[in-house]
Amino acid sequence: MGYLQKQNNPPMLKDLQESWQQEPTPFYLYDLDLLRQTLEKARNAAAQYNFQVHYALKANSNKPVLRLIQEFGFGADCVSGNEVKRALKRGFVPEHIVFAGVGKSDAEINFALQHNIFCFNCESSQELEVIDALAGKQGKVARVALRINPNVDANTHKYITTGLEENKFGINMWELEGVMALLQQCENLELIGIHFHIGSQITDLNVFKNLCSRVNEIQQWFISRGIQLPHLNVGGGLGVDYYQPDENPISDFESYFAIFNEHLEVQPGQQVHFELGRALVAQSGSLISRVLYVKKGLTTNFAILDAGMTELLRPMLYQAYHKIENLTSQGPEVKYNVVGPICESTDCFAKDVFLPETQRNDFVAIRTAGAYGEVMASEYNLRDKAKAVYLGLEVKSV
Ligand SMILES: *Cc1c(COP(=O)(O)O)cnc(C)c1O
């Protein structure tokens, strides 16, 4: 990992080229000052309402990133045993760690039980039975929340929608009666709340309003049965602006939390939890690459980069848009298909993008790559792992 001193504020990637020209490409470039500003805004917006925010580690689990997020007082939202382990290693306290996921293995559950994490977000009755049995063996009582499928359309890409009845995630309302009957028999489980997560990259804030209405209804179901739930966890999913990262570097946390404050019927003494991933880290990262070759076709020009789906999978996995910039060229705009070097036709970042006339060795930035970028890297084609370079680093040991 390399560290660069940031030279200006706000950062324009173009102006910083001098500082990284020697770095071997491709690499991930993280702006920790922007991350700090983002965390500060999110923390302050949530604090107005005493909302508790857990960071979804799966978006980015790099050491300086996690350290900073932990220092800002966020909790951790984990979806694997190794994420729980990583959160603990980076200083998150067990009382602020939640563990979700449809397929928690026995080993993962045991590990989380040993460390007395705050809560398991449970997604099926069978999972409840397993956690009950494993907790019993350890002589412990596990705190659980039920991940309920609210059947709310997140109005986002179908590949990243998780709150509809046909998704694999969560417990459906029609199963709830049976789940509650089961919980009566589970002596080693303590039901502390309900949990929701309806999808990711949600930019239409009305979706969250709809989520609040459903949560209120579902909460009534419990209240009418005399069940008190001390915790409500409404998940994450707040989106970022992939189209205009410089104009909108920080998501509108104020409006986001205000919606929940206004529409969620919080019961006396009840704590509200959030699990944000993308909105906290996405804009702080770019993938920096060099152009290896420019290939002119009959109708299509290809800009072939030294980064590919092995460094940033989102365009290929979810048809996701990332803004692409040529940081070197000032030439007139030409249309390109921007592709990677991997031996797959789908290894294409974008089709028909206009870039200044592009040449071999030009630097290219693929923006908004701080979330679900480096964490999804693979060694396919026996690629080397791209390193991370940090701007504004003040974390002592990395
Ligand atoms: C991925 C995930 C999140 C974070 O989603 P973002 O869209 O990155 O905010 C939160 N909760 C759960 C359960 C998740 O799986």
Boltz pocket constraint, residues with backbone or C-beta under 6 A from the ligand:
constraints:
  - pocket:
      binder: B
      contacts: [[A, 56], [A, 58], [A, 59], [A, 77], [A, 79], [A, 100], [A, 101], [A, 196], [A, 197], [A, 199], [A, 200], [A, 201], [A, 235], [A, 236], [A, 237], [A, 238], [A, 275], [A, 276], [A, 277], [A, 278], [A, 279]]
      max_distance: 6.0
